[in-house]
Amino acid sequence: MRSPRSKEERGPSSEDLSVQSADSEFSSTGKSNTFDWIREFALHTRDLICIHNLKGQFLYVNPEPARLLGYSVEELLRIPMRELIPPEFRPQFDEYLEKIARDGETNGLLAVATRTGEKRIWEYNNTLHRPEGAEPVVHGIAHDVTQQKRIEHALRRSEEQIRLFIEHAPAALAMFDREMRYIEVSRRWREENGLGNRDVRGVSHYEVFTEAPERWKEAHRRGLAGEGVRVENDRFEPG
């Protein structure tokens, strides 16, 4: 009786050939689909996708960011990148070119101007590529964070206004976080509690007043849990 031939001796089965064919087709189709998806993404995303040289000249720009800046892609490819930077920020752009050439990668914020002169802020993440036999080029992606930075600026202004309000309030006021650490205190608070000019921001109230009675700590816990707590004629005299 002849022993069964091994798979190597028999050669590939029709099932094996079918799997190989499917793998090959998937590989080819997958690469094609991936490329199509990347191309569609670059065409329609508002994020900047670009290639530029170390002289600060665009070699490729996707269309939507160009439109939002008020230019066509063809115009941006002709305009030196430095001319898109508001004059007061151009030294930073020069530093960026030096850094990317030296370090090979960099990220940060960059101010640009639209055709109408409106300032926008881009957060970028760029990498230097050195193709064999060709000049180095920078591959970059940037996201417009103008609105985010405006909100952050407004919040900082609001926080500063609150700080000044508390600082100069004619009453003894203090603001705490959920761990009873000081956020801000008024001058009157410091005077009435014998703190002088001590900066207690970030310090626990119970570290400042180690003799605070337990009933006050319990009231604080209830208040932090959302309960309204009010006690008349209960005075604590710091030691």
Summary of the structure (lengths in Angstrom):
residues: 239
radius of gyration: 32.2
end to end distance: 104.6
largest distance: 108.3
contacts: 555
relative contact order: 0.07
helix: 47%
strand: 21%
